[in-house]
Amino acid sequence: MRTLSMHLRVGAVRTTILTAFARASVLARPTGATIPEDSRLFATQDELASVLPLPEKKGKRKDDVVDEARVSIIAKMAAADALLRTVYVKHPNYETIVKEFLASGLEGLLERVPLTVGIPLHPTLGSPTRSLDEIYERLGDLPFAAEYKYDGQRAQIHVVTTSNGIDVKIFSRHLEDMTDKYPDIVIMMKRYCEEGPPIPPSASSSPNMLQSDVPADRKAPVSLIIDSEIVAWDAKNNITKSFQELSNRPRKDVKLHQVNIPVCLFVFDLMYLNGEQLLSVPFRERRRLLQETLPPREMPTSPGGARLKHVTSLDSDCPGGRDEIEAFWEVAVDSQCEGLMIKLLDSGEVVEEVQPLNPGSLPPSPSKRPQTRKKPLPATYEPDKRTSAWLKLKKDYVKGIGDTLDLVPIGAWHGNGRKAQWWSPILLAVWDEKQGRLVAVCKCMSGFTDAFYKSLNEQYAENSSTCSKDPLGDYDVGGLRPTVYFEPREVWEVACAEITISPVSVAALGEVSADRGLSARFPRFLKVREDKRIEDATPATMLAQLWRKQDTRGRTDGAGEDDGDLVDVDIPESEAEDEYEEEENI
């Protein structure tokens, strides 16, 4: 059970389960299933019988004989692995997947286990950028939509109408059911299906206009899946409020009369509508269908009622062009949103640099012109992918690396001086997707208040189940030896000045240097990310992407490299208190 629930203490994650499933499915055909003999997803009896035994010592066989059967089976395992991962991110339910596999094998599994209302799919993720210049450089002349990035909780909402009534489910970013937390949104979505879209303001100004008079093309949806952000709402001033306000709402089994913080549901994507999945439909068309199906519902029917709005946005092909987009960015910076999301409207091609197959220990010479190639860039909805068709530009760190990092605390040292009673610094880790485990990236001792230090002592009490002198999870700390190890249990949002090459770090080892990893310079704690799981932490490959985009790339004067200790600069405690007093209650 702990394996199937992907408990990190036993080293099991989604990729572990799916890879094991894929390999087993290639080698053992399900009883009763009819499998084509030439299937590219199952090993034949002849192939299994023809596999040569492995040599006693690693290396090439002395006779240079190619084990064609083994090569063929490994290729089939890779194909099965890719298929199962594609199926799973759209329909992450092992019970359904295994049932269909046992019935008919892997052939046609993608069609037999489709996107389904009521089962959350993994969300599309945005790639970080540092500036509008970089956005235009990456997307060229391709049209895009610039949308406000709201400071709320991402929510995937499923609605279906059956003979038994209307069922509404609300899922978090990491696919947890949080329907009970938002009864106000449930009621609002049911009314869309019961009554159809609200009457447009221009039509509702007529006192004789009834809902039955709404044109036939504005029918109520029967089933849908939408992507959205739930944001705390100031009903009096008609503006958004911070995520801190939203976190003060009750969380479980909430009744409508208990709703103390009104919310606004900002919808921004539509993945499924009335029996048709829209993942392969370009974003421009998905957005049009979303706006037609769910027009804004401005007036709640009760004091605790929810509102629905579309995200504030501006298309790059607007009359004012880039000047208008830049002005839109300035307005976003001055607002209470986090920044902008940039989304490709139509599929196209972009030009990208070709990275060397065997990167050296130093950046390429700036005198050499990098090789480029054209790359297709679809404007489709890509579950569980950090796509270049979605770019995020956050206002807080435009001058830094272009994004904050989501890191996992995995160990600590005893503090010195005034901090002798606390854990400081804290060892943080990124998620290595290739290894399927956490990898240490930097030490952090900035941004913490005394109250937060105290909470760390309580949460990670020495010699407890969460804090030990021995590792409490499957993670790689390289050559570092913290005083204690933490159980990986939460994700922290961390800012930093830049990504550096490090002789000590093993994070992203081999990505930009053959013998060195990457680290974060001057990391600074911002807040706990309660909406993220451990495996949602920043992937190691993203560190390499961020490093390549920095202004220091191409220099050989030591810029972009650390001193080998992974230690940051400790800012004055008074400054930390002033800047992070809001984080004390997290």
N, C-alpha and C positions, 0 to 999 in steps of 0.2 A: 504493500500500500504506500509506503514512504517513497518507493521508487516511482510509482505511477503518479503520485502527487508532486513529484519533482522536488523533493526536499533536498536542499543544498548540503545538509550535513552528511548525506551519503553520496554526494557528488553527482546526483542525477538531475539533469535538466531536459528541456524539450528536445534539444538536438541529440542527446544521448538516447532517449527513448525512440525517436523516429529513425535514427541511424540503425539501431539494433533491430527494430521492426523491419526496416527495408532489407537488411542483410538476411534475416531469417526468412522473409517472404520469397526471396530469390532462390534460396536453397531448399525450401520445403513448400510444396504446393498444397493448398487447402484441399482436404478430402471432399470429393463430390463436385468440385468446381471444374468446369471444362476449360482447359488452358490450351491455346494454339501452340503447336509444337515449335513454331518459329517465333514465339513471343520474345520480345527484347527485354522482358522484365522477369523471366524465369529461366533458371539454368536447366538445360536438358540432361537426361540421364547419361548421354554420351559425354557431355562436357564434364560432369561430375566424376565420371570414371576415368577421364583422360588427364585430370589434374596431376601434375608431377609433385612429388614430395619436396618440401623446402630443404635447401642445403643445410647442413649442420651448422655452418658458420655463415654469418651475414655476408652479403656480397653477391657478385655475379657468378653464375655457374661456370665451372672450368671449361665445359664443352660449349658454352655460349648458346645453349639450346633455349629457344623462346617457348615459354609455357603458354601456348595460345589459349588453352582452355581456361587457365587461371586469369589471363588478361581479359577474356570474354566475360567471365563471371564477375570480375571486378567492375567492368564497364556496366553490366546489368545492375549491379548493386548501386552504382552511382545514379543510374537512371531511375531506379526505384526510390532511392533516397530523395531525389529532386521532386519526383511525383508526390510522395507522401508529404513533403514539406509544403508544396503548393496546395494540396488538399487541406492540410491541417490549418494553415493560416487563414483560410476562408471558412473552415468548419472545424474548430478545435474541440472535437468530441470523439474520444477514443472509442466509445461504445458503438457509435454509428460507423466509424471507419473500419473497425475490426469486423463488425457484422457484415458489411458489404464485401470486405476482403474474403471472408470465409465463404460467402455465397458465390462470388464470381471472380475472385482473384484481383489482381491489380489492374488488369485491362479495363479501361473505361471508368476507373474509380473517380476521376475528376468530375465526370458527368453524373455518376451515381451518388456522389456526396457533394451536392452543390451548396452554395450560399443559402442559408436558411434563416427565416425570421424566428427569433427566439434564441439563436445560438450566436454569440458575438464573434465577429471576425477581428483579426488583429488590425489595428489602425495603421494608416500611412503616417510616416514620420518625415519631418522637415530637416533639411541640411542647413547648417549654420553659415552665415555670411557676415562680412565685416562692414560692408558699405554698399550704397546704391551703385557705386562704380563697379564693384565686383559683380553685382547682380546683372548689370547691363553687359559686362564682359562675358559672363557665363551664358546668358540667354541670347545675346546678340539682338537681332531684330524680331525674335519670336514674341508674340503678344502675351502679356501676363496680366493677372489681377493682383493688385496690392490690397490686402485685407488687414484690418486691425487684429492684432494678437491680444486677446483679452486675458485678464488676470483672473482666471476662474478654474473650474474643474472640467476636464474634457469628458464628454458623455456620448455614448453610442445608444441611440434610442430605437427600439424595435416596436412596431405596432402592427397588429393583425386583427382583422374582423372575421369572426367565425359564427357558426350557428349558436354558439354559447355566449356570444357577446364580443366585446373588444378587449383584447389583451395588450398591455403595455409593459415593456421591460426596459430598464435603464441600466447600462453597464459602464463601468469605469474604464479608464485608459488601459488598465491591465485586466480587463474582462471580468471583474467582480460584479455581481448583481447588487446594485444599490437602489433598486426600485423603491424599497420601503423608506428611503431617505427623502424622496421627493414626491409626496402625494399630490402636491400642487401641479407638478408637471404631468403626472399621470392623468389627472382630471382634464387638464388643458388638451392633451393629445387625444383623449377619448372624444372630446367635443369636436375636434377636427373631423373625426370619422363619423360622428353622429350627425353633425350639422353641415359638414362641408366647410370650405374655407370661409372666413369672415367676409361679409359684404364690403366691397371697397368703399372708402370714405366718401367718394364722389357720388356713389349710388345711394349710400345710406343716408345722405342728406335729405332724401325724399321721405316724408313721413309715411307714405303709403307703400314703401319698398319692403317686401317680405323675403325671407330666406328662400322660399319656393320660387321667387322671381329671378334668382341668380341664374345666369346662363348655364346651359347644359354642360359646357366644357369645363365648368368649375365644380366638378363632382367631388364628393368626399373620397379620400383614398381608402383602399381596402387593406393594403399592406405596404409597409415601408420600413427602411432602415436609414437613419440619418446620422451624420457626424456633427457634433455641436460642442459648445462650451457653455457651462452653467455658471452664471456670474451673479454675485450679490447685487441687489438693485435698490437704489434710493428712490422710492415711489414719489416722495415729496418734491424732489428736485429733478426727477427724471434722468438720473445719471447712474453709471455703474459705481460699485464700491469694491474695496480690495478683497483679495482672497482670504485675508484674515477674518473679515466679516463673515464670509461664507462658511469658514471652518467653525463658527460658533453655532451653526444650526445643529439640532439633534440629528443623530446618525442612524438609529435603528428603530424600526416599528413606529415611525412618526405618523401621527394623526394630523389631519388638516388644521385643526384648531391649535396644534402645537407649533405651527410654522411661525417662527419669530423673525426670520430674515427673508423678505421677498426675493425672488430670483427672476432673472431674465434668461431665457434660452436663446442663445445666438447660434442659429443653424448655418452651416457652411458647406455641407456636402450631402449628396443623396446617393446611396449605393444600391438601393433596391426599391422598386415601386410596382405595386400591383402584380406581383408574380414575375417580374423581369429584373434580373440583376444588371446593374449598370457599371460594373467595375471597368469594363473595357471601353466605355463611352467617354469621349473627351470631356474635360472639366467644363468647358463652355456650355455644352449641352446638359450635363448633369446639373449645373447651376440654374439653367433656364427651367428645367423640370422642377427643381426644388422651389424656385420662386413662384411658380404657378401652383404647385401642390400645397405649399405652406406659406401663404402670404402672411405678413405680420399680424399678430393679434395684440393690439395695443392695450385694450382695457380689460383688466381682470374682473371676474364676476364676484370676487370676495376680497376682503383686505389681504388675505394671504395667497391670493391667486397669482399664478405665474404669467409672465408675458413671453411672447415669441417675437424675435426680430431676426433679420438677416444681418450678417456682419457688415460693418461699414467698409466699403471698398471703392477702388478706382482702377479702371483698366488702363494699361499702358498706351493703348491706341486712342486715348482721349484727345480732344482738340488741342489741349495745352502740351501734350507730349511729356517729355522728361521734366520740363519745368514744373508742370502741374503735379507730377509724381513726387518731386522733391518737396514741393509745398505741402503735399499730403503727408509726407514723412514728418515734416516739422510739426504739423498738427497732431500727428500720432504721438510724437515725443512729448508734447505738452499735455496730452490726455492721460488718463489713468490706465491705459493699456500698456502691455509690455513692449510693443514694437509693431512690426509688420510681418505678415506671412505673404510670400510672393508665390503665386501659383500659375503655372503654365496653362493657358487657355486652350490651345490647340497643339496636337502632336507635331513635332518637327525634328530638325537636326541641329546639333551644336558642334562646335569645334573644341576638342580637348587635347591637352598635351599627352603624349605617350610616355609613360613611366618606364624606365629601364627594367629589364627582367631581373637583373642582379644588381640592386642598388649598392653603391659603395658606401664607405664610411663618411664621405663628405658630400656636400651638395654639388650639383653640376656646375661647371664653369659658366659664368654669366656671359662670356664671349661666344659661347656656342648657342646657336638658335635651336630651341627645343623642337622636336618632331611633333607634328599634330595629325589628327585624323578626325573625320566626321563620325558622329555618334548619334544614333536615333534617340530622341527624347520624347517618350509618350506622355500625353496629358491624361493618362488613365489613373484609376485608384489602385495603388499598389500595396496590398496588405503586408504589414510587417517589414516594409522596406523604407530606408532613409533615402528618399529619392531626390534627384537634382531638379525635378519638376516642381518640388515644393521647397522653397528657401525661406529661412527665417532670419529676420534682422531685428535683434533686440536692442533697445535703446540704452540699456545700462552699460554695455561693454562694446560699443561700436569701435572704440579706440583700442580695445584689447584684442583678444584672439578671435572675436566675432561671436562667441557664445560662451555660456557658462558650461561647466562640466558636471555630470551627475556621477558621483563617486561613492564608494562603499567603505565605511570604516572597518578595518580588519585587525587593528592592533594599536598599541600605544606605548609610550615611555613615561616614566615618572617625570613630572615637571621639576623645574629648578626655581630657587628663590621664592617669590611670592606664589608661584604656581606649584610648589612642592606638594601641596595637598591634592592636586588635580592630575588627571591624565593629560599630558601635553609634551611633545606633539602627538598627533593622531596619524597613524599610517592609513592612507586611502588607496583604493584600488579601482581599476577599470575592469570591464568585462571583456575577456578574450573569447570571441565567438568561435575561433578555430579550435581552441582547447576546451571550450565549454566550462571555463572557470574564471575566477577573479585573479587579477595580476596587480601587484603593488605598483603605484605610479609616483606617489609623493608623500611627504609629511606636511601636515598642516597644523598651525597653532595661532592663526589669525582669524579674527571675526567672532570669537567666542566671548560671551558675557560670563560673569561669575555664576549667574543662575544656570546657564547652560552647562558650565563645567560641573556644577553640583549635580545636575540631572544625569550627566555622563557617569559620574561616580556611582549613582544609584542604579542606573541601567546596566553598567558594566562593573559590578562589584567584584573585586579581586577574589579569585578562587571560587567563583560561582559558575553556573551553567552557561553564562554568557561571556565569561572572562577567565582565561586560563593561561598558564605558562606554556601550554602545548597548543598547537593549532586547533581551532574549532570548526574548520571547514576545509574544503578542497580549494586552496588558493596558493599562489606562488609569490613569495616575498623576495625571491632572488637571494642576494647576499645580505639582506637586512635582517637584523635580529631584534625585534621589539621586546620590551620587558614582558608584555602580555599580549595575548592574541584575543580578538573579539569574535564572537559568533556573527557572521554576516546576517544582518536583520533589517537594515534600513539604508536608504539612499540619501545622500546629502548633495545639495546644489552648491557648487564651489566656483568662484571666479578666480582667474589667474592672469598674470601679465602676458605670458607667452608660453609656448611649448618648446622645450629644449631637448637636445640630445644629451643623454646621460650615460656615463660608464657604469653606473650602479643599477639603474632601473632595468627591469626586464619587460616592461610594458611596450608592446609594439616592436619587440626585438626582431630585427631583420627587415622591418618595413622601410626604413630610410637608411639604416646602417646595418652592416653585416654582423657587427659585434657589440652594438650599443642599443639601448632602448630609448624611450622618450619619457620625459617628466614634465610636470607643470611648475613653472617658476612663480613664486610669490602667491601660492594658493590662499584663498580667503573664504572661510565658511559664510554662506548666505542663509540657508534654511534647510530643514528636513523636507524631502520630497515624499510626502505620504501617499502620493498617487502612483508611485513607481515601485516595481519589484526589483530584486537584486539583479536579475538578468536584463532589466531595462537600463542599467547603468551605461554610461558612455562606452561604446565599443573601442577596443584598442586600435582598430583600423582608422577610426575617426581622428585619433591623435595624430596619425601620420598625415591625414588630409589637412588638418589644421596647421601642422608644422610646415607643409609645403606652401600654404597660402600666406604665411607670415612675410612681412617686409624684409626679414633677415635672411631669407633663402638666397642662396647664391653667393653669400659672403663667406670668407675663410679666415676672418680675423678673430674668430672665437665667439662671435655673436651667435646666439641660438644654442649655446652649449652651457651646461651647468658645471658646478665644481665637484660633482660626484657625491654629494651628501644628501641631496633631495630636501634640504632644509630651507624653509622660507624665512622672510623677515617678519619679526613680531611687531605689529603696530601698537602704539600706546593703548593701554587698556581703557583710558577715558574715551578715546576715539571709538573703540569697539563698542563701548557701552552706548554712546550716543547714536551710532549708526545702526546698531542691531537690537535696540531695546524691544522692537516689535517681535523679535524672534524668541523671546524668553518663554512664551507660552506654547511653543511648538512641541 
